[in-house]
């Protein structure tokens, strides 16, 4: 798996309003740049799962250039995403 490094998130009115619908703030999404795990989706985007406080947040990112990504959406992680993140955290802490 290729390791991605997110240096900057590119924000506009559209994605800010969209993540707000999922009760995720811009600050939480920025903190989510330090993710636990990620994988490439079938649409050539990246899904990252991050721990922000007590929440696990999933964010879909579209690569714009080296280190710069456009957050398509951010939301609370689903069951499968949480399980994968917990398994990875458990493995890292062993």
C-alpha positions in Angstrom: 0.0 0.0 0.0 1.3 3.4 -0.9 1.7 5.8 2.0 0.1 9.2 1.4 1.2 12.3 3.2 -1.4 15.1 3.5 0.3 18.4 4.0 -2.7 20.6 3.1 -6.4 20.3 2.6 -8.0 22.5 0.0 -11.3 24.1 1.3 -14.1 25.8 -0.5 -17.7 26.7 0.3 -19.0 23.4 -1.2 -17.0 20.9 0.9 -17.3 23.0 4.1 -21.1 23.0 3.8 -21.0 19.3 3.0 -19.0 18.2 6.1 -21.2 20.4 8.2 -24.2 18.2 7.3 -22.3 15.3 8.8 -21.5 17.3 12.0 -17.8 17.5 11.3 -16.1 20.8 11.7 -13.2 22.1 9.5 -10.9 21.9 12.6 -11.8 18.2 13.1 -11.1 17.5 9.5 -7.8 19.3 9.7 -6.9 17.2 12.7 -7.9 14.1 10.8 -4.9 14.7 8.4 -3.0 12.5 11.0 -4.8 9.4 10.1 -4.7 5.8 11.4 -5.2 4.1 8.1 -6.1 4.7 4.5 -6.9 2.9 1.3 -7.5 3.8 -2.3 -11.1 3.7 -3.5 -12.3 2.4 -6.9 -12.7 6.0 -8.0 -9.0 6.8 -7.4 -9.7 8.7 -4.3 -8.4 8.0 -0.8 -10.5 7.0 2.2 -8.7 7.9 5.5 -9.8 7.0 9.0 -8.7 9.2 11.8 -9.1 9.5 15.6 -10.3 13.0 16.6 -10.8 13.1 20.3 -13.1 10.1 21.1 -14.5 10.1 17.5 -13.4 8.1 14.5 -13.8 10.1 11.4 -13.7 8.9 7.8 -12.7 11.4 5.1 -12.7 11.0 1.3 -9.8 12.8 -0.3 -9.2 13.7 -3.9 -5.5 14.3 -4.7 -4.8 17.6 -6.4 -1.0 17.7 -6.2 1.8 16.4 -4.1 0.7 16.7 -0.5 -2.5 18.7 -1.4 -5.9 17.0 -1.2 -9.5 18.1 -1.6 -11.8 16.7 1.1 -14.8 15.5 -0.7 -16.6 14.5 2.5 -15.9 13.8 6.2 -18.2 11.8 8.5 -18.3 9.5 11.4 -16.7 6.2 10.5 -19.0 3.2 9.6 -18.8 -0.2 11.3 -16.3 -1.8 9.0 -14.1 1.3 9.0 -14.1 1.4 12.8 -13.3 -2.3 13.0 -10.3 -1.8 10.7 -9.1 1.2 12.7 -9.4 -0.6 16.0 -7.6 -3.6 14.7 -4.7 -1.4 13.4 -4.5 0.5 16.7 -4.5 -2.7 18.7 -1.7 -4.1 16.5 0.4 -0.9 16.9 -0.1 -0.9 20.7 0.9 -4.6 21.1 
